[in-house]
């Protein structure tokens, strides 16, 4: 994530900032220019040839702006919502706001990578989100049973159970599913991987090399997941997959690899924005030196990207351990996993190969 500057007083501000702590100016993010601007006394700002105003969800915590000529009222991120939680229910607003914070980070990455991000309400190939809560147990066919919302993707619609925004519930689910890593942003990135597989790979010349690398996605998906949950992943899953779940089916392998790539690039951008460089004070640690010299979102050379990433993860884990926390990056990237990440990189940055 980039660092931003208040255009009123030049104070450093951040992606989630809604006001400047130095001059008090109200701030807004302009998605078309990937910039943060101070709003004028009328609550608007001039950027380029357009005049921008706050999104209609400003009162719910959105700090993105909308072109004043746009009559939808919502920013490019909020326009993706098809369903939001019932805000009359206590705690729903807080959980939904937390989800929206990370959804905006996903949309930011899509904008930076120039990926299609149109709302499904405007085009059949677009993207939409349902943010839903589990219902209370209801009487149905003489049995009391809860209606549980399952997080997932189907034909451009991403459904997120708002319980994922509750850190206690999320940690419980992570433990029950024996996962190394479970975050809200990780869910958004993973499910977007399914959406972009449909958009970028399924009907393109990428499909054959994708199958060569990830496996044939035409294998029975339901049966593959049932086998994964009943029998667990292969004993040596880490030799070819970025996570245990990635080993369940080629679609999940792709989605986990896509998610991991976004994880890498956005973290590297943060390191680049802060001018972070690694110069280990140990004679035998030369290979751990790293100094991101360019914007990773614009970097077309994957070997450079991964060479900057690996030393950074070692430093992040060491810093976390020094503070008594678990590793920030609980992954080990085997060569086949790196090859899959390189393929995701190519899909994002190159034209499809010839048939």
Secondary structure, DSSP 8 states (H G I E B T S, - for coil): ---EE-TTT--EE-TT-SB-TTT--BEEEETTTTEEEE--TTSEEEETTEEEEE-TTGGGT--BEEETT-TT-S-TTGGGEEE---TTSTTHHHHHHHHHHHHHHHHHHHHHTT----BTTT-TT-BEEEEE--EEEEEETTEEEEE----EEETTEEEEEGGGGSHHHHHHHHHHTT-S---HHHHHHHHHHHHHIIIIITTSTHHHHHHHHH--TTS-HHHHHHHHHHH-S-TTGGGT-SSTGGGS-HHHHHHHHHHHHHHHHHHHHHHHHTT-EE--SSTT-GGG-EE--S-GGG---HHHHHHHHHHHHHHHHHHHHHTT---S------HHHHHHHHHHHHHHHS-----
